[in-house]
Amino acid sequence: MPQSRGVREAVRETLEVNRPPTESRVVTATDRSLDLINTAAQAAADKLAHDVIAYDVSDVLSITDAFLLASAPNDRQVRAIVDEIEERLQKELGAKPVRREGDRESRWILLDYVDIVVHVQHSEERVFYALERLWKDCPELELPADARATRGKAEEHAKLQAEEPDGDWR
């Protein structure tokens, strides 16, 4: 057992994971997947997505390495975020989705790039389906600062909307 503890510490040091050994989660997603995730997260943040987060699911799923989750308060913004992610990944990394689902209603659009899957949801769907609950045991991936800054934006938006007399804040 002491030998495996040394390996864990070496992996943590290499990955610069700042968690206690009891909470250590090794990221096994490929470099390509991490590039796709970071580019998609930045694109989502640039289009004012809320609560952007990514998980390394490569240890629990064989079909993809990582999930990116983002949300928006209206259907139009969901589409704008998805379009920006798709354009940026094509332009910067030459990646095209093999599948795009959910366009018709724009409440939850999924972009499947094989290496990663991007979920952009309307805020109401995000709360209802709570995908974070499903993947909470997977390592959270480090994202660009702009993407991390989106955390809590959905809650802020909901509070502002509730304060409006007619409830129709944009």
CORTA-V460295 format. One record per backbone hydrogen bond with DSSP energy under -1.0 kcal/mol. CO is the residue of the C=O (numbers start at 1). NH is the residue of the N-H. E is the energy in kcal/mol with one decimal. If there is no record, write none. Layout:
CO:NH:E
CO:NH:E
This chain:
1:5:-1.8
2:6:-1.6
3:7:-1.6
4:8:-2.6
5:9:-2.4
6:10:-2.1
7:11:-2.6
8:12:-2.7
9:13:-2.4
10:14:-2.5
11:15:-2.6
12:17:-2.2
20:23:-2.2
30:34:-2.2
31:35:-2.4
32:36:-2.4
33:37:-2.8
34:38:-2.5
35:39:-2.3
36:40:-2.6
37:41:-2.8
38:42:-2.1
39:43:-2.2
40:44:-2.5
41:45:-2.4
42:46:-2.5
43:47:-1.1
44:49:-2.3
45:48:-1.9
50:71:-1.8
53:69:-3.3
54:141:-2.5
55:67:-2.2
57:60:-1.1
57:61:-2.3
65:57:-2.0
65:58:-1.2
66:117:-2.1
67:55:-2.3
68:119:-3.2
69:53:-2.2
70:121:-2.6
71:50:-3.5
72:123:-2.4
74:78:-1.9
75:79:-2.2
76:80:-2.1
77:81:-2.6
78:82:-2.3
79:83:-2.8
80:84:-2.1
81:85:-2.5
82:86:-2.7
83:87:-2.5
84:88:-2.8
85:89:-2.5
86:90:-1.8
87:91:-2.8
88:92:-3.0
89:93:-1.4
89:95:-2.2
90:94:-1.1
99:112:-2.9
101:110:-2.5
102:106:-1.7
107:122:-3.6
109:120:-2.7
110:101:-2.3
111:118:-2.9
112:98:-2.9
112:99:-1.2
113:115:-2.7
115:65:-2.3
115:66:-1.2
116:113:-2.7
117:68:-2.3
118:111:-2.6
119:70:-1.9
120:109:-2.9
121:72:-1.7
122:126:-2.3
123:127:-2.0
124:128:-2.3
125:129:-3.0
126:130:-1.6
130:133:-1.5
131:135:-1.4
135:138:-2.1
139:56:-2.9
144:148:-2.2
145:149:-2.0
147:150:-1.4
148:151:-1.6
150:51:-2.3
150:153:-2.0
152:156:-2.1
153:157:-2.7
154:158:-2.4
155:159:-2.2
156:160:-2.4
157:161:-2.4
158:162:-2.1
159:163:-1.5
